[in-house]
């Protein structure tokens, strides 16, 4: 069986299903629905992560002006935002 790449978010959901809902996971595999489900999950959560990061960046002043005045501070602040978004969404995916 060929395994398709389903992205970070799809992979996290797949791991959750395997560990916590194995019957559902096996059923989706048998019906050939898993790849489509995980691809959709990846797409939805990628969009969600991007919007969350943009919102947090705007709220915290992590914008072009900061980048122009202190690019290192911008990079560190944006990495922190990305980590925060990933943590929030990881917890959500594993429910």
MARLUM-197369 format. One line per field, with one value per residue (C-alpha): x, y, z. Coordinates in steps of 0.02 Angstrom, whole numbers, plus 32768, in hexadecimal, padded with zeros to 4 digits. Example, Ala and Ser with C-alpha at 12.3 -4.5 7.8 and 13.67 -1.06 7.14 Angstrom:
2
px: (8267; 82AC)
py: (7F1F; 7FCB)
pz: (8186; 8165)
# end
This chain:
95
px: (8000; 8047; 8046; 8020; 8065; 7FD7; 8037; 805B; 7FA7; 7F67; 7FF1; 7FC8; 7F12; 7F40; 7FAC; 7F1E; 7EA1; 7F17; 7F33; 7E87; 7E08; 7E52; 7DAA; 7D81; 7E31; 7E23; 7D75; 7DB4; 7E45; 7DD1; 7D5E; 7DF1; 7DB8; 7E51; 7EBD; 7E31; 7E06; 7EBA; 7ED6; 7E3C; 7E76; 7F21; 7ED5; 7E5D; 7EDF; 7F63; 7EE9; 7EB8; 7F6D; 7F95; 7F00; 7F27; 7FDD; 7FAA; 7F30; 7FAD; 8035; 7FC2; 7F8E; 8044; 808A; 80F0; 80E2; 8148; 8178; 81C6; 821E; 8268; 82A4; 82DB; 82D2; 831B; 8294; 8211; 8255; 8257; 81A9; 8161; 81B1; 8162; 80B9; 80CF; 80F9; 8060; 7FED; 8033; 801A; 7F65; 7F39; 7F93; 7F27; 7E8B; 7EB7; 7ED1; 7E1E)
py: (8000; 80A8; 812C; 81DE; 8279; 82D2; 8362; 838B; 83A4; 830C; 82A2; 82DC; 82B0; 8207; 81DF; 8213; 81A4; 810E; 8120; 8156; 8121; 8086; 8042; 80E4; 80E9; 8036; 8057; 80F1; 808A; 7FFE; 8079; 80D6; 8177; 8198; 81F4; 826A; 8289; 82AE; 831D; 8381; 838C; 83C9; 844E; 848D; 8494; 84E4; 8570; 857C; 8584; 860C; 8676; 865F; 8690; 872A; 875F; 8747; 87A1; 8836; 883A; 8837; 88B2; 8830; 8887; 88D1; 8967; 88F8; 8894; 8932; 8974; 88D1; 8836; 87C5; 87F8; 87DB; 872C; 86FC; 8742; 86EB; 8644; 8655; 8674; 85DB; 856E; 85B0; 858E; 84E0; 84BA; 84F7; 8496; 83F8; 83F2; 840E; 8388; 8309; 8315)
pz: (8000; 7FCB; 8052; 801B; 806C; 80C5; 8115; 81C9; 81FE; 81A1; 81EB; 829C; 8281; 8238; 82D0; 8343; 82E7; 82EB; 83A6; 83E2; 8360; 830E; 82D5; 8279; 8231; 81EE; 81A8; 814B; 8107; 80CD; 8076; 8027; 807C; 80E9; 8069; 8038; 80EE; 811E; 8086; 80B4; 8168; 812F; 80C1; 8145; 81CE; 815F; 8139; 81EF; 8228; 81AB; 81E1; 829A; 827F; 821B; 82A3; 8330; 82CE; 82B1; 8368; 83A0; 8322; 82C6; 821F; 8190; 81F8; 827C; 81F6; 81AB; 8253; 82A6; 8238; 82BF; 833A; 82B3; 8290; 8347; 8365; 82CD; 82FC; 83A8; 8355; 82E6; 837D; 83D9; 8345; 8331; 83E9; 83E7; 834A; 8381; 841E; 83B5; 8336; 83C0; 83FE)
# end
